Amino acid sequence: MFNLKKDLVFFDIESTGLNVIRDKIVQIAMIKYPKGGGDPVELEMMINPGIPISEEAMAVHGITPDMLRNKPSFAQVGKQIFDFIGTADLAGYNSDRFDVPMLMEEFARIGIEFRIDTRNLIDVQKIFYKMEPRTLKAALALYCNKELEDAHNALSDVRATAEVLKGQIARYEGVDHIDGDGFVTKRPIVNDVEHIASFLADHGTLDVTQRLRYDSNGEVVFNFGKYIGKPVAKTLYEDRQYYHWILEKEFSAQVKQMVKDILSAYEKNLKP
């Protein structure tokens, strides 16, 4: 079992497409592992996205508009999902680049602020790609000696993901990681969510859409547009029009929350 300081929620999303800002959730499945032990709790639901599902997405997950016709919208079930997750850390497969930002966008649309800066994020795919670059099916076979059945069904995938992390901890705990440059990470995988999240974190960029990054001095700078390479805090303080432009345009909810926090912290530091 996982060694937890907080609840840990594994989750998986099936969607109308791959654009984390424009596309929407059609199915979500979650398994919560309580920090104090006990049996995990599962929650699964189908969601009517209110927009068309792309042919490519339907070919992957097999969910059609007819299957969702009488299902609730995210606005109707968002609070239930938010309450189920609570303050838990999050885990998934390719979740940092897809599931987490898409979930944040859905919450933002209904006026719920879903923060990730207070959570540890475990993307099981990152462990797998760092140690054994393959697919979820291969991961389950490698770490658990099991065959993945009913792939791209959200609940089947999330169950498999939880099994993979257990297998990864068992295999890599106490094993040093050596990257392509010969850099050694001492015991990157131990049975501790915070430790694993730190090992997986991308310390170069701050957000999944890679709009913000750290420079060589550790300062947050823009990674796009006319202010590329310029410090975010000072720039937004001096150019409020650009700040409001970011909040109004099609940037992710994650980026919008980050620029709000960065500007707010900068203004507080200026006060005597």
C-alpha positions as MATLAB code, in Angstrom:
seq = 'MFNLKKDLVFFDIESTGLNVIRDKIVQIAMIKYPKGGGDPVELEMMINPGIPISEEAMAVHGITPDMLRNKPSFAQVGKQIFDFIGTADLAGYNSDRFDVPMLMEEFARIGIEFRIDTRNLIDVQKIFYKMEPRTLKAALALYCNKELEDAHNALSDVRATAEVLKGQIARYEGVDHIDGDGFVTKRPIVNDVEHIASFLADHGTLDVTQRLRYDSNGEVVFNFGKYIGKPVAKTLYEDRQYYHWILEKEFSAQVKQMVKDILSAYEKNLKP';
ca = [
       0.000    0.000    0.000;
       1.094    3.600   -0.558;
       2.793    5.539    2.245;
       0.594    8.652    2.351;
       0.646   11.928    4.265;
      -2.483   13.085    2.392;
      -5.258   11.367    0.490;
      -4.185   10.338   -3.011;
      -6.663   10.433   -5.902;
      -5.892    8.547   -9.099;
      -8.024    9.790  -11.972;
      -8.491    9.489  -15.703;
     -10.435   11.574  -18.193;
     -11.939   10.760  -21.568;
     -12.792   13.840  -23.609;
     -14.176   15.332  -26.806;
     -10.632   15.866  -28.114;
      -7.058   16.670  -27.155;
      -7.186   20.460  -26.752;
      -7.043   20.999  -22.985;
      -8.598   24.461  -23.270;
     -11.362   23.979  -25.872;
     -12.317   20.329  -25.439;
     -14.418   18.948  -22.591;
     -14.763   15.889  -20.407;
     -17.136   13.069  -21.387;
     -16.088   10.556  -18.719;
     -14.153   10.798  -15.470;
     -13.142    8.035  -13.097;
     -11.399    8.480   -9.745;
     -10.039    6.231   -7.025;
      -9.232    7.826   -3.673;
      -6.671    6.178   -1.383;
      -7.186    7.514    2.179;
      -4.096    8.735    4.030;
      -5.000    6.739    7.123;
      -5.359    3.473    5.250;
      -8.595    1.689    4.588;
     -10.259    0.683    1.382;
      -9.974    2.959   -1.679;
     -13.156    4.711   -2.801;
     -14.182    4.832   -6.462;
     -16.251    7.413   -8.334;
     -17.082    7.201  -12.029;
     -19.445    9.285  -14.142;
     -20.342   10.038  -17.731;
     -20.739   13.727  -18.567;
     -22.591   15.493  -21.379;
     -20.027   17.954  -22.780;
     -22.508   20.100  -24.687;
     -20.172   20.164  -27.704;
     -19.425   17.664  -30.488;
     -17.065   14.745  -29.874;
     -14.351   14.480  -32.501;
     -14.229   11.373  -34.671;
     -10.654   10.779  -33.505;
     -11.707   10.836  -29.846;
     -14.634    8.487  -30.435;
     -12.321    6.064  -32.220;
     -10.156    5.955  -29.082;
     -12.671    5.745  -26.230;
     -15.831    4.608  -28.029;
     -18.099    7.100  -26.259;
     -20.794    8.479  -28.585;
     -23.206   11.437  -28.254;
     -26.124    9.010  -27.832;
     -24.453    7.529  -24.769;
     -24.283   11.009  -23.186;
     -27.639   12.428  -24.229;
     -29.260   12.147  -20.789;
     -26.111   12.503  -18.705;
     -25.441   15.545  -16.489;
     -23.269   18.454  -17.554;
     -20.028   19.271  -15.761;
     -21.784   22.265  -14.198;
     -24.189   19.832  -12.539;
     -21.556   17.424  -11.181;
     -18.497   19.669  -10.799;
     -19.076   20.362   -7.101;
     -19.399   16.622   -6.409;
     -16.093   15.976   -8.186;
     -14.423   18.869   -6.360;
     -15.639   17.605   -2.980;
     -14.552   14.038   -3.752;
     -11.007   15.193   -4.518;
     -10.876   17.561   -1.557;
      -7.292   18.417   -0.602;
      -5.877   15.190   -2.010;
      -2.723   14.791   -4.049;
      -3.346   13.722   -7.657;
      -2.044   10.835   -9.736;
      -2.702    9.640  -13.255;
      -1.175    8.527  -16.531;
      -0.058   11.479  -18.708;
      -2.065   13.507  -16.199;
       0.311   16.485  -15.934;
      -0.042   17.350  -19.618;
      -3.674   16.369  -20.174;
      -5.996   15.308  -17.350;
      -4.957   17.901  -14.740;
      -5.114   20.985  -17.012;
      -8.369   19.820  -18.619;
      -9.945   19.317  -15.196;
      -8.734   22.778  -14.156;
     -10.389   24.291  -17.240;
     -13.691   22.559  -16.494;
     -13.659   23.828  -12.912;
     -12.766   27.347  -14.071;
     -15.771   27.417  -16.429;
     -18.150   26.883  -13.512;
     -16.393   29.312  -11.196;
     -14.534   26.824   -9.002;
     -10.879   27.600   -8.273;
      -8.972   24.318   -8.369;
      -5.411   24.873   -7.235;
      -2.550   22.458   -7.797;
       0.217   24.410   -6.070;
      -0.849   22.856   -2.753;
      -0.874   19.309   -4.125;
       1.737   16.759   -5.067;
       1.287   15.574   -8.653;
       2.287   12.053   -9.651;
       2.286   11.362  -13.372;
       2.915    7.629  -13.582;
       3.800    7.983  -17.264;
       6.786   10.134  -16.327;
       8.193    7.419  -14.076;
       7.597    4.914  -16.826;
       9.195    7.070  -19.528;
      12.174    7.889  -17.336;
      12.753    4.246  -16.493;
      11.018    2.134  -19.191;
       9.712    4.322  -22.090;
       6.552    2.525  -23.348;
       2.722    2.530  -23.074;
       0.235    1.875  -20.255;
      -0.412   -1.611  -21.613;
       3.306   -2.392  -21.595;
       3.678   -0.805  -18.156;
       1.019   -3.077  -16.681;
       2.661   -6.097  -18.264;
       6.162   -5.069  -17.129;
       5.423   -4.030  -13.548;
       2.407   -6.189  -12.720;
       2.606   -9.111  -15.168;
      -0.982   -8.395  -16.159;
      -2.784   -7.833  -19.446;
      -4.680   -4.552  -19.856;
      -8.282   -5.292  -20.746;
     -10.875   -2.788  -21.956;
      -8.224   -0.140  -22.689;
      -9.417    3.488  -22.915;
     -12.307    2.831  -20.590;
     -11.583    5.439  -17.927;
     -12.133    3.178  -14.909;
     -10.113    0.326  -16.418;
      -7.274    2.721  -17.225;
      -7.250    4.332  -13.788;
      -7.260    0.938  -12.038;
      -4.328   -0.097  -14.206;
      -2.518    3.170  -13.427;
      -2.793    2.583   -9.681;
      -1.443   -0.943  -10.136;
       1.466    0.380  -12.211;
       2.545    2.865   -9.532;
       2.528    0.092   -6.932;
       4.696   -1.992   -9.267;
       7.055    0.928   -9.960;
       7.590    1.563   -6.260;
       8.314   -2.122   -5.721;
      10.781   -2.235   -8.628;
      12.642    1.077   -8.269;
      12.644    1.788   -4.527;
      16.297    2.112   -3.529;
      17.528    2.128   -7.160;
      19.575    5.096   -8.411;
      18.465    6.777  -11.651;
      21.127    7.670  -14.223;
      20.005   10.034  -16.991;
      21.412   10.426  -20.501;
      24.088   12.845  -19.295;
      25.287   10.463  -16.621;
      23.684   12.444  -13.792;
      22.746   10.204  -10.879;
      19.558   10.756   -8.866;
      19.866    8.888   -5.592;
      16.831    6.734   -4.870;
      14.342    8.755   -6.968;
      11.522    6.315   -6.250;
      10.549    5.656   -2.645;
       7.130    4.974   -1.150;
       6.431    8.654   -0.545;
       4.217   10.796   -2.796;
       6.027   14.076   -2.079;
       9.410   12.505   -2.890;
       8.163   11.025   -6.173;
       6.439   14.285   -7.191;
       9.694   16.179   -6.661;
      11.563   13.658   -8.846;
       8.997   14.051  -11.648;
       8.588   17.827  -11.535;
       9.633   19.833  -14.583;
      11.696   22.580  -13.015;
      12.095   24.483  -16.289;
       8.501   25.392  -17.137;
       5.737   26.236  -14.679;
       2.588   25.363  -16.586;
       1.448   22.581  -18.863;
       1.073   24.903  -21.878;
       4.662   26.142  -21.323;
       3.731   29.809  -21.344;
       5.797   30.565  -18.234;
       9.265   29.318  -17.330;
      12.193   29.951  -15.013;
      15.258   31.760  -16.303;
      18.836   30.917  -15.285;
      18.439   33.027  -12.129;
      15.296   31.231  -11.054;
      12.987   34.131  -11.926;
       9.654   33.491  -13.630;
       9.694   34.870  -17.186;
       7.389   34.802  -20.188;
       7.927   32.003  -22.677;
       5.853   33.604  -25.467;
       4.884   36.860  -27.138;
       6.395   40.310  -27.150;
       7.745   39.974  -23.615;
       9.398   36.586  -24.098;
      12.260   36.209  -21.629;
      11.079   39.206  -19.576;
      10.230   38.884  -15.864;
       6.521   38.238  -15.403;
       6.015   40.094  -12.124;
       7.646   43.404  -13.088;
       6.194   43.332  -16.604;
       2.625   42.778  -15.440;
       2.967   45.450  -12.762;
       4.089   47.998  -15.352;
       1.784   46.872  -18.168;
      -1.670   46.253  -16.674;
      -3.210   46.145  -20.130;
      -1.108   43.066  -20.929;
      -2.142   41.518  -17.606;
      -5.849   41.953  -18.383;
      -5.265   40.749  -21.940;
      -3.922   37.438  -20.580;
      -6.929   37.053  -18.273;
      -9.376   37.690  -21.112;
      -7.766   35.628  -23.880;
      -7.555   31.878  -24.451;
      -4.886   31.039  -21.912;
      -5.292   28.091  -19.579;
      -6.873   28.499  -16.152;
      -3.521   27.429  -14.728;
      -1.666   30.314  -16.434;
      -4.318   32.843  -15.438;
      -4.133   31.798  -11.787;
      -0.331   31.906  -11.865;
      -0.152   35.448  -13.245;
      -2.684   36.590  -10.635;
      -0.577   35.061   -7.850;
       2.706   36.408   -9.243;
       1.395   39.957   -9.580;
      -0.243   39.841   -6.154;
       2.989   38.684   -4.486;
       4.987   41.366   -6.308;
       2.614   44.110   -5.160;
       2.776   42.900   -1.551;
       6.561   43.014   -1.616;
       6.458   46.638   -2.795;
       4.435   47.763    0.202;
       6.473   49.292    3.047;
];
